[in-house]
Amino acid sequence: MGDSYEMNINHSDTTISPTLLGIKPALENVFTDEPTRPSLRTWNDWRLKGYFPYLKVGRRVFIDPAAARKALEKRFTVKGH
């Protein structure tokens, strides 16, 4: 499951190059600290609940770790008083 794919997207003057990874590599990229990393089951549950964006091509699933991290930070950040 070490799938990774890099895709270039051109919009007028800007070029964005998101890195797309398979499910497990994306989990490891977003949560680099193994002892505090959520389980693969939790990661997939979050994905299916729409907590972060992903691409599905046929049966393969690709995740942009930067977009996933941003979505998770927005959803789970607790703001202090």
C-alpha positions as CSV (number, residue, x, y, z in Angstrom):
1,M,0.0,0.0,0.0
2,G,2.9,2.4,-0.5
3,D,1.0,4.2,-3.2
4,S,2.0,7.7,-4.0
5,Y,1.1,9.9,-6.9
6,E,2.1,13.5,-7.7
7,M,-0.2,15.6,-9.8
8,N,0.3,19.1,-11.2
9,I,-2.7,21.3,-11.5
10,N,-2.4,24.6,-13.5
11,H,-4.8,27.5,-12.7
12,S,-3.9,30.6,-14.7
13,D,-0.5,31.7,-13.4
14,T,-0.2,29.3,-10.4
15,T,0.9,25.7,-10.3
16,I,0.0,23.5,-7.3
17,S,1.6,20.2,-6.8
18,P,-0.3,18.2,-4.2
19,T,1.2,14.9,-3.2
20,L,-1.3,12.1,-3.2
21,L,-0.6,9.1,-1.0
22,G,-2.4,5.8,-0.3
23,I,-4.4,5.5,2.9
24,K,-1.7,4.1,5.2
25,P,1.1,6.3,4.0
26,A,-1.1,9.4,4.3
27,L,-1.9,8.4,7.9
28,E,1.8,8.0,8.6
29,N,2.6,11.4,7.0
30,V,-0.1,13.3,8.8
31,F,0.6,11.7,12.2
32,T,4.4,11.2,12.3
33,D,4.5,10.2,16.0
34,E,3.6,6.5,16.0
35,P,2.6,6.2,19.7
36,T,0.0,9.0,19.4
37,R,-1.2,8.1,15.8
38,P,-4.8,7.1,15.5
39,S,-5.5,3.5,14.3
40,L,-6.0,2.7,10.7
41,R,-9.6,1.8,11.5
42,T,-10.1,5.3,13.0
43,W,-8.4,7.0,10.0
44,N,-10.7,5.1,7.6
45,D,-13.8,6.0,9.8
46,W,-12.9,9.7,9.7
47,R,-12.4,9.4,5.9
48,L,-15.8,7.8,5.4
49,K,-17.4,10.4,7.6
50,G,-16.0,13.1,5.4
51,Y,-13.6,14.6,8.0
52,F,-11.0,15.2,5.2
53,P,-11.0,15.2,1.4
54,Y,-9.8,12.2,-0.6
55,L,-9.9,11.0,-4.2
56,K,-11.1,7.7,-5.4
57,V,-10.0,6.3,-8.7
58,G,-11.7,2.9,-9.2
59,R,-11.0,1.0,-6.0
60,R,-7.9,3.0,-5.1
61,V,-8.0,5.9,-2.6
62,F,-5.6,8.8,-2.6
63,I,-5.2,11.5,0.1
64,D,-3.4,14.8,0.0
65,P,-1.7,14.8,3.5
66,A,-1.6,18.7,3.6
67,A,-5.3,18.9,2.8
68,A,-6.2,16.2,5.3
69,R,-4.1,17.9,8.0
70,K,-5.8,21.3,7.3
71,A,-9.3,19.7,7.4
72,L,-8.5,17.8,10.7
73,E,-7.0,20.9,12.3
74,K,-10.2,22.9,11.4
75,R,-12.5,20.2,12.8
76,F,-10.6,19.2,16.0
77,T,-8.9,22.4,17.1
78,V,-10.2,23.5,20.5
79,K,-10.2,27.3,21.0
80,G,-9.3,28.6,24.4
81,H,-11.3,31.3,26.1
